[in-house]
């Protein structure tokens, strides 16, 4: 999983953009919007691999589009809102141009 091995915020953002671009656009957009409405966790942040594993399990058990949106929104609520917005924009660039515009450092 890309998110498991991301070593920087930039790499994590790129991974998140790829994840969002792999899902139907409407699912990504609705999940991002719903994540803003969900309460942010009050407990200490969980490790990304744990969150990613929960996302995968949730998506695999989901049988409907609304379930996918819920799974993704629950995952995205753990990220800062500006990161979700940036990843959503980058996912659209991936859909449109095949690249998110990230330059190798």
C-alpha positions in Angstrom: 0.0 0.0 0.0 1.4 3.3 -1.0 0.2 5.1 2.1 1.9 2.5 4.3 5.3 3.4 2.9 4.9 7.2 2.4 7.8 8.9 4.1 6.7 12.5 3.7 3.6 14.6 3.5 4.2 15.2 -0.2 4.4 11.4 -0.9 1.3 10.8 1.2 -0.5 13.5 -0.7 0.5 11.8 -4.0 -0.7 8.4 -2.7 -4.0 9.9 -1.6 -4.5 11.5 -5.0 -3.9 8.2 -6.7 -6.4 6.5 -4.4 -9.0 9.1 -5.1 -8.5 9.0 -8.8 -8.9 5.2 -8.8 -12.4 5.6 -7.4 -15.4 7.0 -9.4 -15.2 10.8 -9.4 -18.6 11.3 -7.7 -17.6 8.9 -4.9 -14.3 10.8 -4.2 -16.1 14.2 -4.3 -19.0 13.1 -2.0 -16.6 11.4 0.4 -14.4 14.5 0.6 -17.5 16.7 1.3 -18.8 14.3 3.9 -15.5 14.0 5.6 -15.7 17.8 6.4 -19.1 17.2 8.1 -17.8 14.3 10.2 -16.4 15.1 13.7 -12.6 14.9 13.8 -11.3 12.1 16.0 -10.6 13.4 19.5 -8.2 10.5 20.4 -4.5 10.5 19.4 -4.0 10.1 15.6 -3.7 6.5 14.5 -1.0 5.1 12.3 -1.6 5.4 8.6 -1.2 1.7 8.0 -4.0 1.0 10.6 -6.3 3.5 9.0 -5.5 2.2 5.5 -6.2 -1.4 6.6 -9.6 -0.3 8.0 -10.4 1.6 4.8 -9.6 -1.5 2.6 -11.7 -3.8 4.9 -14.6 -1.3 4.8 -14.5 -0.9 1.0 -14.2 -4.7 0.5 -17.3 -5.2 2.6 -19.3 -2.4 1.1 -21.9 -3.4 -1.5 -23.3 0.0 -2.4 -22.0 3.4 -3.5 -23.2 5.0 -0.2 -21.1 2.5 1.7 -18.0 3.4 -0.3 -18.6 7.1 0.3 -18.9 6.4 4.1 -15.8 4.3 4.2 -13.7 6.9 2.3 -15.2 9.8 4.3 -14.4 8.1 7.6 -10.8 7.6 6.4 -10.4 11.2 5.0 -11.7 12.8 8.3 -8.3 11.8 9.8 -6.4 14.1 7.3 -6.3 17.8 7.5 -9.0 19.5 5.4 -6.5 21.3 3.2 -4.7 18.0 2.5 -8.0 16.4 1.4 -8.7 19.4 -0.9 -5.2 19.2 -2.4 -5.5 15.4 -3.0 -8.9 15.8 -4.6 -7.5 18.5 -7.0 -4.5 16.3 -7.8 -6.8 13.3 -8.4 -8.7 15.3 -11.0 -5.4 16.2 -12.7 -4.6 12.5 -12.7 -8.0 11.7 -14.4 -7.5 14.6 -16.9 -3.8 14.4 -17.8 -2.5 11.1 -16.4 -0.3 13.0 -13.9 -0.9 14.9 -10.7 1.8 17.4 -11.5 4.2 16.2 -8.7 7.8 16.9 -9.6 10.5 14.5 -8.4 12.8 16.2 -5.9 
